[in-house]
């Protein structure tokens, strides 16, 4: 049996779906690496909303997906970019997501860290207002019992005059944080409004400021998440970190080599691609736990082509492919996204994502995935 898939050239090609999924079983957390999956949210398909309405979330399906990730030993990075933070999910929705997910994590013993930003600010803001917005969100995350991830702020990028403003704001937040946090450097390929973060568009100068923040407060920084899609820059930053401060790779292009590491160190992981790759990624890290770096790479290297496809420019729309694969995999009953973001990728993009994911065995029920793919194709006029 084959399925006809559209290509970027406007033609159809026959693809034969696999019949058996990748064999992955749930397991305990890992011993050699700390690994977070930045998880997506499931929209409520029956909500009568428009793309610019507040997010309508299917809470049960959203929490069920987090239980799926926890069951495989992965941590959940909540209310991050993958959850459409600032792209359909506003602060009110993110706050509710944090409260519910943190409670669920406590109930099942799952590892969780939550994004702290300033997205309650909807217009131009002063540095004092940016700091207050961060404080409000940090307080909520700490009250929920979750670890805080200090996310990059569009409002801070707009308000800051130079590196000294970043040093002041982050220093203030780190001094008052009750527990060590993760600092997140999200590059402009993920969010163009973050161009020039840390006070400079020169990445070397920005890196120096970033590291200066950490060096001043090493006891308050558990680790950093770097999402610049430059493997060597992450390695260079990793080697300059104070003793005990972790590097969590956010590089969805080069994660296998960065997690495997070298004779001078390695990266932990906090990745959006580990949403669709959850069980396979977990299996790979368990192999790495045994010291078998070669076996780890043999499992994870073949997934990079799919990840690079999902995260292709405009990179910020990778969430569409992530949710699309969750639908095909049966983790949700529909392909609807908050903010109407299901329209952000083309049919050939979906077709290639299906082909690559199926080839990796990511669909627990390959037949269900095939049927859903055919249903989508028929909506676009591609009948089988």
Secondary structure, DSSP 8 states (H G I E B T S, - for coil): --EEEE-TTS-EEEE---SS----------SS--EEEE----B-TT----TTS---B-HHHHHHHHHHHHHTT-EEEESSGGGTBTTTB-HHHHHHHHHHHHHHHHHHT--EEEEE--TT--S---HHHHHHHHHHHHHHHHHHT-EEEE---HHHHHH--SHHHHHHHHHHHHHH-SS-EEEEEE-TTT-GGGTTGGG-SSHHHHHHHHHHHHHHTGGGEEEEEEESS-HHHHHHHHHTS-TT-EEEE--TTTHHHHHH-BTTB--EEEESTTTTTHHHHHHHHHHHHTT-HHHHHHHHGGGHHHHHHHT-SSGGGHHHHHHHHHHHTTSSS----GGGGGGSS-HHHHHHHHHHHHHHT--SSHHHHHHHHHHHHHHTT---
